[in-house]
């Protein structure tokens, strides 16, 4: 199974994003799966090692920073408009 999907979470994410952007139909689902498999094989050909998350507690902190930056940017744009 690892040979078919070297990065299963990446393939799943790509397929879901494809379907969200282009709509849900049988043809789009087939294209999404094929594109996800092709993309993960191309990504595995780069020879990169999968990253390991060392500090799981940093994820919520970074998520909060991103949300704060989005809020500040939206307020700045609203003031300009």
Kinemage of the C-alpha trace (Angstrom):
@kinemage 1
@onewidth
@group {chain A} dominant
@subgroup {mainchain}
@vectorlist {calphas} color= white
{ca unk a 1} P 0.000 0.000 0.000
{ca unk a 2} L 2.926 2.316 0.684
{ca unk a 3} L 4.004 2.010 -2.960
{ca unk a 4} L 0.588 3.132 -4.190
{ca unk a 5} L 0.274 6.061 -1.763
{ca unk a 6} L 3.649 7.196 -0.410
{ca unk a 7} L 2.003 10.112 1.427
{ca unk a 8} L -1.596 9.103 2.184
{ca unk a 9} L -2.550 12.252 4.120
{ca unk a 10} L -1.222 14.450 1.333
{ca unk a 11} L -3.179 12.432 -1.233
{ca unk a 12} L -6.344 12.691 0.835
{ca unk a 13} L -5.904 16.427 1.308
{ca unk a 14} L -5.286 17.010 -2.385
{ca unk a 15} L -8.301 14.944 -3.402
{ca unk a 16} L -10.570 16.723 -0.922
{ca unk a 17} L -9.367 20.157 -2.031
{ca unk a 18} L -9.867 19.178 -5.674
{ca unk a 19} L -13.440 18.137 -4.961
{ca unk a 20} L -14.172 21.251 -2.910
{ca unk a 21} L -12.885 23.516 -5.668
{ca unk a 22} L -14.399 21.758 -8.675
{ca unk a 23} L -17.582 20.179 -7.360
{ca unk a 24} L -18.722 16.713 -6.422
{ca unk a 25} L -19.361 14.336 -9.288
{ca unk a 26} L -18.173 10.875 -10.214
{ca unk a 27} L -15.834 12.174 -12.927
{ca unk a 28} L -14.314 14.799 -10.657
{ca unk a 29} L -13.782 12.193 -7.939
{ca unk a 30} L -11.884 9.958 -10.369
{ca unk a 31} L -9.774 12.891 -11.544
{ca unk a 32} L -9.124 13.952 -7.956
{ca unk a 33} L -7.888 10.491 -6.968
{ca unk a 34} L -5.699 10.168 -10.070
{ca unk a 35} L -4.232 13.645 -9.597
{ca unk a 36} L -3.577 12.976 -5.906
{ca unk a 37} L -1.803 9.691 -6.650
{ca unk a 38} L 0.279 11.315 -9.396
{ca unk a 39} L 1.181 14.273 -7.184
{ca unk a 40} L 2.252 12.108 -4.255
{ca unk a 41} L 4.422 9.962 -6.528
{ca unk a 42} L 6.011 13.096 -7.971
{ca unk a 43} L 6.579 14.393 -4.452
{ca unk a 44} L 8.169 11.120 -3.336
{ca unk a 45} L 10.522 11.241 -6.334
{ca unk a 46} L 12.121 14.323 -4.804
{ca unk a 47} L 13.709 12.086 -2.205
{ca unk a 48} L 12.749 14.235 0.744
{ca unk a 49} L 12.256 12.660 4.121
{ca unk a 50} L 8.873 13.197 5.740
{ca unk a 51} L 9.071 15.970 8.325
{ca unk a 52} L 8.673 15.057 11.971
{ca unk a 53} L 6.837 17.360 14.332
{ca unk a 54} L 8.918 17.707 17.472
{ca unk a 55} L 6.936 20.312 19.391
{ca unk a 56} L 3.228 19.562 19.153
{ca unk a 57} L 2.445 22.310 21.648
{ca unk a 58} L 3.791 24.915 19.230
{ca unk a 59} L 0.976 24.205 16.761
{ca unk a 60} L -1.813 25.948 18.750
{ca unk a 61} L 0.508 28.870 19.479
{ca unk a 62} L 1.363 29.316 15.799
{ca unk a 63} L -2.299 28.901 14.861
{ca unk a 64} L -3.172 31.694 17.288
{ca unk a 65} L -0.499 33.944 15.803
{ca unk a 66} L -1.870 33.355 12.305
{ca unk a 67} L -5.436 34.085 13.444
{ca unk a 68} L -4.291 37.283 15.153
{ca unk a 69} L -2.434 38.414 12.017
{ca unk a 70} L -5.521 37.719 9.901
{ca unk a 71} L -7.682 39.746 12.294
{ca unk a 72} L -5.271 42.694 12.340
{ca unk a 73} L -4.963 42.642 8.540
{ca unk a 74} L -8.732 42.545 8.073
{ca unk a 75} L -9.177 45.517 10.394
{ca unk a 76} L -6.473 47.457 8.537
{ca unk a 77} L -8.116 46.761 5.183
{ca unk a 78} L -11.541 47.696 6.569
{ca unk a 79} L -10.159 51.061 7.708
{ca unk a 80} L -8.725 51.720 4.253
{ca unk a 81} L -11.986 50.867 2.540
